[in-house]
């Protein structure tokens, strides 16, 4: 008996039971519920709709869209700057009212300033030759035997004074004043030398209270900028100021510069060390000339003093002050032949 041949194409398979669960008790099929599609949050739908509309307007009017976007960006920047200004003003007022904690300043417990004025940049790669003239960048009028030793005396004198006053902050002051010395500041040079000398045996008591002011370009700025730097670090102005420099510069600092900022004479002290024996005569003549210039231009903002100051800024460093001492803003702007007439934090 011949079996009929199988068809060339197999019939489509079909499930024996529908795709559902069979309930034995009732004898019926239960359809499985469909899993709901995840819903898109309304915020996402709204953003998608806005982006589609913006893209449409951009394609329709690209130039107009650009200017509108630019205007919006500028408006946002203006709003932020206004609010930032208000915040700064509010913060400053809070400081004046004593609402800002003094603990927000790293050296809020210090009350007295000891400033060592820088006179040169240390350029040697070895810290073992700090007393050698060829380790320092010296101007022609500084090239005298023993000159490097005078810098060491200033550094040691500042360290000694601060070691005896637990409420004193030591600041080495002086900017990047010599182009050929590279972008190294006088202040950092003095700090590095003190470090190499182990702070002359007083590291534990002084190092943590010794910092730098790295923007001053002349002796007046050594004083003014250091007072501002003190305010940045402590949140207040110094009760007392001690300046360390050459003894022949005492009249310049103690009278001319102190009078220019109207700091009380009874709270201002000067510690001078001698110049090298081979440079003393020339130093006295040069000091007489500079003193006369500051008598005519107490703030160093006119004529030869101004030109000299600009020449001591070869790398065009931006001066941050008076950002850290807002109470002295008008004093920083002042340029006159008579003392600044405005109110100062130390005014009686």
Number of C-alpha atoms within 10 A of each C-alpha: 3 4 5 6 6 7 7 6 6 7 7 6 6 7 7 6 9 11 11 12 12 14 10 8 6 7 8 11 14 12 11 9 7 6 6 6 6 6 6 8 8 9 9 10 11 11 11 12 12 12 12 12 12 13 14 12 13 14 11 11 11 13 11 12 16 12 11 12 12 12 12 12 12 12 12 12 12 12 12 12 12 12 12 12 12 12 12 12 12 12 14 16 13 13 15 11 9 10 11 14 11 15 11 11 14 12 21 18 16 21 20 21 24 28 30 30 30 28 26 24 25 27 18 15 8 10 16 12 15 23 17 14 19 14 18 21 20 20 10 7 10 18 16 15 13 17 20 24 15 18 25 17 18 26 23 20 19 26 26 16 17 24 21 11 15 15 15 25 28 25 28 27 32 31 29 25 27 21 13 10 16 14 15 19 24 28 27 22 23 29 20 16 21 21 14 14 17 13 22 15 11 15 17 11 16 23 19 11 19 21 19 22 25 25 24 27 24 22 21 22 20 26 23 22 26 28 22 23 26 29 20 21 18 20 25 21 22 22 15 17 25 22 23 26 27 20 13 17 22 18 14 20 23 17 15 20 22 19 17 22 22 17 20 15 13 8 12 17 16 19 18 17 18 14 21 17 11 13 16 14 11 11 17 14 10 12 15 13 10 15 17 12 16 20 17 14 21 24 27 23 17 16 11 13 18 16 12 13 18 14 15 18 18 15 13 10 12 8 11 11 17 19 13 17 20 15 18 20 13 15 20 17 12 14 16 15 16 13 16 20 11 10 13 15 11 12 10 6
